[in-house]
Amino acid sequence: MRAIGTIWMVARREVKARFLTKANLVSLGLLLLAVVAGVVVMDYFQNRDTDEPTFTIALAEQTAELRPGLEAAAAGQDTTLDISTMGAAEAEEAVTEDLDAYISGDPAQPEVLVADEVDGQLLGLVTGVAQAHAMGSEVAALGGDPGAVSEAVAQAAPDVRSLAEEDPSGGMFGPAYFVAILSTSVLLFALISTGALIAMGVVEEKTSRVVEILLATIRPASLLAGKILGIGIVGLIQVVLLGGAAIGTMAATDLLADFEIDLTTAMLMIVLWFFLGFAIFALLFGGFAALVSRQEDIGSVTTPLTFLLFVPYYVAMFMVPNNPDTTLTAVLSQIPIFSPFMMPMRSAFDAVSTGELVLSVVLALATIPLLVWVASTVYQRGVLHTGGRMKLSEAFARR
């Protein structure tokens, strides 16, 4: 019971020292603003791309009969037409100022007056309506019914049937891919930042010789456990705030409203794999940091571990979207070092069964005790070592 109290005491100290500082709060606030701004910008460009095109045109009196056809064609193509009637005398000035086009002349072969270049979609609308008008005139001249012919032509369209299943997520590079990349990127940032904090904290205490005072009353294993727990709480707060800001902004802007993506499940997966990923990698950062005694040497420990984080991140980012349910992907996602990145990515593509998820969690939990032994052994034998960098083999060989 005393050991648990000691661990919590160290953890509270780490939270105050690492999270409640002005520099950390300012940087976290800037990150939150960046996340929210990024989602808002994405929503702006997405809505900009999907907004219905709008054209303002004017018709001469002799081409006014094209108006019903133009309105019907525009409605069929999700285009908005603002149509008015205007005389030729004022047409040029109006086209220069605010009109997209002025249409005059023979309805079967109209003249389109524009300020510079005509929009392709607008030209297609006018061309289609003029051709329909010409065909209707010819049919009427032959004694037929132009309305019946127009209806038959409108109904003469191919019926497309695809053998591929509909993908509600929007395909490989659709919203599912975006959510997956966002999830794993937030996780990578949290693990790297918290791992670096743990490593720097261990080396700072060694350099200042504070650790010698602490170890006079606290066992090394309790000191390391409290440090990892405290910084883990800091990392979890960052993950929840950043992930919550992204998901909340997406919900507020309806960025993914048209897609069947469960953002709540995505957030829960981030939190779950942050816990497991943090337990795996934080132990390595904390234990191996005790091998060095100077801040200048900390890169020799953090660089290999950071590289170890980037390998599964890039494997997940490039392999899963292309092959989310292949045998190789399924096997790699069960390896504890790969699981924190590959499982959230595969879940975003709905490629993970409940059995696979449970097995990956069990394997990760089973790995943690082994890593606890490795990290505590290295930490206890290296934390009081001074001088040059201790080799890993020396830490295990020392009694």
C-alpha positions in Angstrom: 0.0 0.0 0.0 2.9 2.3 0.8 4.4 1.7 -2.6 1.2 2.7 -4.3 1.1 5.9 -2.3 4.7 6.6 -3.2 4.0 6.1 -6.9 1.0 8.4 -6.8 3.1 11.1 -5.0 5.8 10.9 -7.7 3.1 11.0 -10.4 1.4 14.1 -9.0 4.9 15.8 -8.9 5.4 14.9 -12.6 2.0 16.3 -13.6 2.7 19.6 -11.9 6.2 19.8 -13.2 5.4 18.8 -16.8 1.8 19.9 -17.5 1.0 22.9 -15.4 4.0 25.0 -16.7 3.3 28.1 -18.7 5.3 26.9 -21.7 3.4 23.6 -21.9 0.0 25.3 -21.6 0.9 27.8 -24.3 2.2 25.2 -26.7 -0.9 23.0 -26.0 -3.2 25.9 -26.7 -1.4 26.6 -30.0 -1.8 23.0 -31.0 -5.5 23.0 -30.2 -5.9 26.2 -32.3 -4.0 24.5 -35.1 -6.1 21.4 -35.0 -9.4 23.4 -35.0 -8.2 25.7 -37.7 -7.1 22.8 -39.9 -10.5 21.1 -39.7 -12.2 24.5 -40.4 -10.0 25.1 -43.5 -10.7 21.5 -44.7 -14.5 22.1 -44.3 -14.2 25.4 -46.2 -12.5 23.9 -49.2 -14.8 20.8 -49.2 -17.9 23.0 -49.2 -16.3 25.3 -51.8 -15.9 22.3 -54.0 -19.4 20.9 -53.5 -21.3 24.2 -53.7 -23.7 24.4 -56.7 -22.3 26.6 -59.5 -24.3 29.8 -60.0 -24.5 31.7 -63.3 -26.2 35.1 -64.0 -27.4 35.4 -67.6 -29.7 37.6 -69.6 -31.8 36.6 -72.6 -32.8 38.8 -75.5 -36.5 38.9 -76.4 -36.1 36.6 -79.4 -34.3 33.9 -77.2 -36.7 34.2 -74.2 -38.4 31.0 -75.2 -35.2 29.1 -74.2 -35.8 30.1 -70.6 -37.9 27.0 -69.5 -35.4 24.7 -71.1 -32.4 26.4 -69.5 -34.1 26.3 -66.0 -34.9 22.6 -66.4 -31.4 21.7 -67.6 -29.8 23.6 -64.8 -32.0 21.9 -62.2 -31.0 18.5 -63.6 -27.3 19.4 -63.3 -27.5 21.0 -59.8 -26.7 24.4 -61.2 -28.3 27.7 -60.3 -29.3 30.1 -63.1 -30.3 33.7 -62.4 -32.1 34.6 -65.7 -33.4 38.0 -66.7 -34.5 39.6 -70.0 -32.5 42.5 -71.4 -32.2 44.5 -74.6 -29.1 44.4 -76.8 -28.3 48.1 -76.1 -27.4 47.5 -72.5 -26.0 44.0 -72.9 -22.3 44.8 -73.3 -22.1 47.0 -70.2 -24.0 44.4 -68.2 -21.7 41.6 -69.3 -18.6 43.7 -68.4 -20.0 44.3 -64.9 -21.9 41.4 -63.6 -23.4 39.1 -66.2 -21.8 35.8 -67.0 -23.4 35.7 -70.5 -25.9 37.5 -72.7 -27.8 35.2 -75.1 -29.4 36.5 -78.2 -30.2 35.7 -81.8 -31.8 32.6 -83.2 -33.0 30.2 -80.4 -31.7 27.2 -82.5 -28.3 28.9 -83.0 -28.0 31.5 -80.3 -25.1 34.0 -79.8 -23.5 33.9 -76.4 -21.8 37.2 -75.4 -19.2 37.0 -72.5 -16.7 39.4 -71.1 -13.7 37.0 -71.5 -14.1 33.2 -71.8 -17.3 31.3 -71.5 -17.6 28.8 -68.7 -17.6 25.2 -70.0 -20.6 24.1 -67.9 -22.7 27.2 -68.9 -21.8 26.7 -72.6 -22.9 23.0 -72.3 -26.2 24.0 -70.9 -26.9 26.5 -73.6 -25.8 24.1 -76.3 -28.0 21.3 -75.1 -31.1 23.5 -74.8 -30.5 25.1 -78.3 -30.1 21.6 -79.8 -33.3 20.4 -78.1 -35.1 23.5 -79.4 -33.9 22.9 -82.9 -34.9 19.2 -82.8 -38.3 20.2 -81.4 -38.8 22.7 -84.3 -38.0 20.0 -86.8 -40.3 17.5 -85.2 -43.1 20.0 -85.2 -42.5 20.8 -88.9 -42.9 17.1 -89.6 -46.2 16.9 -87.8 -44.9 15.2 -84.6 -45.2 16.1 -80.9 -42.1 17.8 -79.7 -43.0 17.3 -76.0 -43.3 13.5 -76.5 -40.0 13.4 -78.3 -38.3 15.4 -75.6 -39.7 13.1 -72.9 -38.5 10.1 -74.7 -35.0 11.6 -75.2 -34.8 12.5 -71.5 -35.6 8.9 -70.5 -33.1 7.4 -72.9 -30.2 7.0 -70.4 -28.1 4.0 -69.5 -28.8 2.2 -66.2 -25.4 1.5 -64.6 -25.0 -1.6 -62.5 -21.7 -2.2 -60.6 -20.5 -5.5 -59.2 -18.4 -3.6 -56.6 -20.0 -3.1 -53.2 -20.7 0.5 -52.2 -18.0 2.0 -50.0 -19.7 4.4 -47.6 -16.3 5.5 -46.3 -15.5 7.2 -49.5 -12.8 4.9 -50.8 -9.1 4.5 -50.0 -8.4 8.3 -49.8 -11.8 9.2 -48.5 -12.9 10.3 -45.0 -12.0 6.9 -43.5 -8.4 7.4 -44.6 -8.4 10.9 -43.2 -9.7 9.7 -39.8 -7.2 6.9 -39.7 -4.3 9.2 -40.5 -5.5 11.7 -37.9 -5.8 9.0 -35.3 -2.4 7.4 -35.8 -0.7 10.9 -36.1 -2.2 12.1 -32.8 -1.0 8.8 -31.2 2.5 9.1 -32.7 2.8 12.7 -31.4 1.6 11.7 -28.0 4.0 8.8 -27.7 7.0 10.7 -28.9 6.4 13.7 -26.7 5.7 11.7 -23.6 8.6 9.4 -24.2 10.9 12.3 -24.6 9.6 13.9 -21.4 10.3 10.7 -19.5 13.8 10.3 -20.9 14.7 14.0 -20.2 13.2 13.7 -16.7 15.4 10.7 -15.9 18.6 12.3 -17.2 17.8 15.7 -15.5 17.6 13.9 -12.1 20.8 12.1 -12.8 22.6 15.2 -13.9 21.5 17.3 -10.9 22.1 14.4 -8.5 18.5 14.8 -7.3 17.9 11.1 -7.9 20.4 10.2 -5.2 18.3 12.1 -2.7 15.1 10.6 -3.9 16.4 7.1 -3.9 17.3 7.5 -0.2 13.5 7.3 0.6 12.0 5.8 -2.6 12.7 2.5 -4.3 14.0 2.9 -7.9 11.1 0.8 -9.3 8.5 3.1 -7.5 10.3 6.2 -8.7 10.3 5.0 -12.4 6.7 3.8 -12.1 5.5 7.2 -10.7 7.4 9.1 -13.3 5.8 7.0 -16.1 2.4 7.2 -14.6 2.5 11.0 -14.1 3.8 11.7 -17.6 1.3 9.2 -18.9 -1.5 11.3 -17.4 -0.1 14.3 -19.1 0.0 12.5 -22.4 -3.5 11.2 -22.0 -4.8 14.7 -21.4 -3.1 15.9 -24.6 -4.5 13.0 -26.6 -8.1 13.6 -25.3 -7.8 17.4 -25.8 -6.3 17.2 -29.3 -8.5 14.3 -30.5 -11.6 15.8 -28.9 -10.9 19.2 -30.6 -10.6 17.5 -34.0 -13.6 15.3 -33.6 -15.7 18.1 -32.0 -14.8 20.5 -34.8 -15.7 17.9 -37.4 -19.1 17.4 -35.8 -19.7 21.1 -35.5 -18.9 21.7 -39.2 -20.6 18.5 -40.4 -17.4 17.8 -42.3 -18.1 14.0 -42.4 -21.9 14.3 -42.2 -22.4 12.5 -45.5 -20.3 9.5 -44.6 -20.9 6.6 -42.3 -18.0 7.0 -39.9 -18.2 6.4 -36.2 -16.1 9.2 -34.7 -16.8 8.0 -31.1 -15.4 4.6 -31.8 -12.3 6.2 -33.4 -11.7 8.3 -30.3 -12.1 5.3 -28.0 -9.6 3.4 -30.2 -7.1 6.3 -29.8 -7.4 6.3 -26.0 -7.2 2.5 -25.8 -4.1 2.2 -27.9 -2.5 5.3 -26.3 -2.7 3.4 -22.9 -1.2 0.2 -24.4 1.3 2.0 -26.6 2.4 4.3 -23.9 2.9 1.4 -21.5 5.1 -0.4 -24.1 7.2 2.5 -25.3 7.3 4.6 -22.1 8.9 1.8 -20.2 11.7 1.6 -22.8 12.2 5.4 -22.8 12.4 5.5 -19.0 14.6 2.5 -18.5 17.1 3.1 -21.3 17.4 6.9 -20.4 19.1 5.8 -17.2 22.1 4.5 -19.3 23.3 8.1 -20.0 24.4 10.8 -17.5 24.4 13.9 -19.7 21.7 15.8 -21.6 24.0 15.8 -24.6 24.0 12.0 -24.8 20.2 11.6 -24.5 19.8 11.5 -28.3 21.7 8.2 -28.3 18.8 6.7 -26.4 15.8 8.6 -27.8 16.7 8.4 -31.5 16.6 4.6 -31.8 13.3 4.5 -29.8 11.8 7.3 -31.9 12.8 5.4 -35.0 11.2 2.3 -33.5 8.0 4.4 -33.3 8.1 5.6 -36.9 8.5 2.2 -38.4 5.1 0.9 -37.4 3.6 4.3 -38.1 4.7 4.3 -41.7 3.9 0.6 -42.1 0.4 1.3 -40.9 0.0 4.5 -43.0 1.1 2.9 -46.3 0.1 -0.8 -45.9 -3.3 -0.7 -44.2 -5.1 1.6 -46.7 -4.1 -0.6 -49.6 -4.5 -4.0 -47.8 -6.5 -3.6 -44.6 -7.5 -7.2 -44.3 -4.6 -9.3 -45.8 -2.9 -12.0 -43.8 0.3 -10.0 -43.5 -1.5 -6.9 -42.3 -3.5 -9.0 -39.8 -0.3 -10.7 -38.4 1.6 -7.5 -38.1 -1.3 -5.8 -36.3 -1.0 -8.5 -33.5 2.7 -7.6 -32.8 2.7 -5.3 -29.7 5.0 -2.8 -31.2 2.9 -2.5 -34.4 -0.6 -2.9 -32.8 -1.0 0.7 -31.4 -0.7 2.1 -34.9 -2.2 -0.6 -37.1 -5.3 -1.5 -35.1 -6.7 2.1 -35.1 -5.9 2.4 -38.8 -7.6 -0.9 -39.6 -10.6 -0.1 -37.4 -11.2 3.1 -39.4 -11.5 0.9 -42.5 -13.8 -1.5 -40.6 -11.3 -4.3 -41.2 -11.0 -5.6 -37.6 -13.1 -8.3 -36.1 -13.8 -8.4 -32.4 -11.7 -11.5 -32.0 -8.7 -9.8 -33.6 -9.1 -6.7 -31.4 -9.3 -8.8 -28.2 -6.3 -10.9 -29.2 -4.1 -7.8 -29.9 -5.0 -6.3 -26.6 -4.2 -9.5 -24.7 -0.9 -9.8 -26.5 0.0 -6.2 -25.7 -1.0 -6.7 -22.0 1.1 -9.9 -21.9 4.2 -8.0 -23.2 4.0 -5.3 -20.6 5.3 -7.4 -17.6 8.3 -8.4 -19.7 9.0 -4.8 -20.5 8.5 -3.8 -16.9 11.3 -6.2 -15.9 13.6 -5.0 -18.6 13.0 -1.3 -17.9 13.3 -1.6 -14.1 16.4 -3.7 -14.4 18.1 -1.2 -16.6 16.9 1.7 -14.6 18.0 0.4 -11.2 21.5 -0.5 -12.4 22.0 2.6 -14.5 20.4 5.4 -12.6 23.3 5.8 -10.1 25.9 5.3 -12.8 28.0 8.3 -13.5 30.5 9.1 -16.2 30.2 7.8 -19.7 27.3 6.1 -21.3 26.6 2.6 -19.9 26.1 -0.2 -22.4 22.9 -2.2 -22.3 24.9 -5.4 -21.9 26.6 -3.9 -18.8 23.3 -3.0 -17.2 22.1 -6.6 -17.5 25.5 -8.1 -16.5 25.9 -5.9 -13.4 24.6 -7.4 -10.1 
